Amino acid sequence: MGVETRIVLHAPSVELAAAAADAAYAAIDRLEQSFSDWRPDSELSQLAERAGSGPVPVADDLLDILRRARAISAATDGAFDVTVGPLVALWRETRRTRALPDAIELERARALVGWRLVELDEARRTVALAKPGMRLDLGGIGKGYACQRALEVLASRGLERALIQMGGDIVCGAAPPGREGWDIDVGGATRSVHDVAVATSGDSEQHVEIDGVRYSHVVDPRTGLGVIAARQITIEAADGATADALATAGSLLSPHLLERALRCTDARRLSR
């Protein structure tokens, strides 16, 4: 998923630790192959190829992450939206060329964006994208989801004292032996946490400056452009997908709307 992935775990033996870590990395790799919009053969890309053609059967993880994404979209009034794929494609080109998208191209892409255009049928395990040309982008939720799944793999092997980190996303289980929690950095301060997910989003590492304006890599689905206001936000939630998605949306929301979204998801802001 484009970032270094770190697993820290406590186990009775080196052999058990190595085997469990291998299984966790394998789970992350399977998700990357399913969720990537860079791979033409990924399940996500294949779903986009059938946009506008009706319901498409999908695997459990893709259905699950889209269900979670829909809940965050509703809680954030669409500030988080995985249908932003067409706009992300334009913005990737903008970051390469340092030229803002053509206004007509931008409007065409915006017409394909809207979280309500994704229809999930959990009973039939299908997903339908309403308009041809729609593309999904899981960049704002996929790493947190993958961290959570990897932690579950370790727990299934009896290893609950573990931490998974992918970029700005951290998911941790029970505290290390003899300690109250895992020490993580939040805004320059150390916090001790356990059995929780923490995600940080900001433009400190990924941004582009055009005509004196600094734009984030996070695309605002309402404008189609990178977020202008430089922000870094850290969110704590019960699971990785929720923390990841809310940290992404937090770059776009006013303090009032962010607090409302946090209440809806039982999450909290650690720094901004």
Sequence and secondary structure as in RCSB ss.txt:
>XXXX:A:sequence
MGVETRIVLHAPSVELAAAAADAAYAAIDRLEQSFSDWRPDSELSQLAERAGSGPVPVADDLLDILRRARAISAA
TDGAFDVTVGPLVALWRETRRTRALPDAIELERARALVGWRLVELDEARRTVALAKPGMRLDLGGIGKGYACQRA
LEVLASRGLERALIQMGGDIVCGAAPPGREGWDIDVGGATRSVHDVAVATSGDSEQHVEIDGVRYSHVVDPRTGL
GVIAARQITIEAADGATADALATAGSLLSPHLLERALRCTDARRLSR
>XXXX:A:secstr
  S EEEEE  SSHHHHHHHHHHHHHHHHHHHHHH SS TTSHHHHHHHTTTS  EE  HHHHHHHHHHHHHHHH
TTTSS GGGHHHHHHHHHHHHHT    HHHHHHHHTT  GGGEEEETTTTEEEESSTT     TTTHHHHHHHHH
HHHHHHTT  SEEEEETTEEEE S  TTSSSEEEEETTEEEEE SEEEEEEESSSSEEEETTEEEESSB TTTSS
B  S  EEEEEESSHHHHHHHHHHHTTS HHHHHHHHHHHT EEEE 
